[in-house]
């Protein structure tokens, strides 16, 4: 399709890959933070009524009735955030792999075109610089 007049800026793809790597690194830190820096120890929000009730039902005053509900809501939100960050990491890893594969394919096509223009034999040795196997999964950017 060289006659179609399109050109792929490989340096722009390189920049995308570098930025993706930075984002993936930041997500790794976020993943650690959501797992380990959001711990809420039992009783941190106060004692619930059930923990401080006496035999006659007196709470002794000063007990926080919603403590258990808040602790449960915190735990649910913590689990949700961990799952969101894990999903983002998977999506970014997949996007990064596809971007690298596309870059390699375009680089190979450029090398083949250059060799063909200079009369070099492109069938004697593979020009693959992508480092990715020839097998392609459904939805992959193979043949790009």
N, C-alpha and C positions, 0 to 999 in steps of 0.2 A: 504493500500500500504506500510505498514511498512516493508514488506519483500523485497521491491524494493531497500532498502538500502540508501534512501535519508534522509537527515537531514536538518532541517531548523534552522538557528541560530536566535533565537528570540531576542537576545541582538542586533544583527545587524539590525533587523527590528525596535527595540526600538530607535536605533541611527538614522535611517532614519526618523522616526517620529519626533524626537527632532530637527533634521536639517530642516525638512520641516516647523515645527513651527517657527523656526528662520527666514526662508525665507519668510514665510507668514507675519510675523511681519515687516520685512524690506519692503515688498511690500505695507503694510498698510501705512508706512511712505512715500514711493514713491508716492502712490496714493494721499495723502494729499499734497505733494510737487507739483505734476503736476497740481493739481487743484488750489492751493492757492499761490504758490511761483513763478508762471510763468506769472503773470498778467502784461500786457503791457498797461498802460493807454493811452488814445487817445492823440495824439500829442507828444508822447515820442520820436518818430523818426523824428520829425520835422513836419512842416505844409506842406500840399500838395499844389499843384498849384491851385486846385479848391478852396481851403480855402482862398488863398491870391490874387486872381486875381482882378484887378481893372476893371472898365468899359471898358477901351481900350485894355484889355487883357494883360496888363503889370503885371508880377508876383512880381515886386518889388525887384527881385534878392534874392538869398539866400533861395529860397523855394525848398523843396525836392520833386521832382516830383514822386518818387516811394514810398513815405511814406504810402499811402493807400494800395498799393500792398504788401508792406512788413508787414504792420499790419494785412492784411487779411491772408497772408501766415503764420504769427505767430499764428493767431487764429486757422487756419486749422491744423497746426502741434500740437498745444496744445490739440485740440479735439482728434486728432489721438493718441497722447501719452496717454491720459486719457483712451481711449478705449483699447489700448494695455495693459496697466497696469490692467484695470478691467478684461480683458480676462485672463491674467496671474494669477490673484487672483482666478478666478473661476477654472482654470485648477489645480492650486496648492491645493485648497480646496478639489476638487474631488479626486486628487491623494492621498492626506492625508487621506481622509475618506476611500478610498479603501485599503490603506496600513494598517490602523488601523483595518479594518475588516479582512484583511488577517492575521494579527498578532493574532487577537482574534481566528480566525478559527484554525490556527496552534496550538495555545496554548490549545484550546479545544481538538484537536486531540491528542496532547501530553498527556494531562491529562487522556483522555479516554484510551490511550494505556497503560499508567502507571497503571491505575486502573485495566485494563484487565489483565495485567501481574501479579498483586498482588491478583487477584481473587475478586476484589471489584465489586459490582453490579452497573453498569453504567446506568441502566435504571430507577433507583429509583428517581434520581434527575438530573435535567439538569446541565451540566457542563459548560454552557456558561459563559465565562468571557469577551466576546467581547463587551457586552453592546449594541449590534446592533440587531434590530428586525430580524425576520426570513424572512420577505418579501425581495425580491431582485428585483432591477430594471434591465432592459436590459443593458447589458454591464458591470454589476457589477461583483465583484469577489466572488460571492456566491459559496459556496461549496469548497472553497479553503482550 
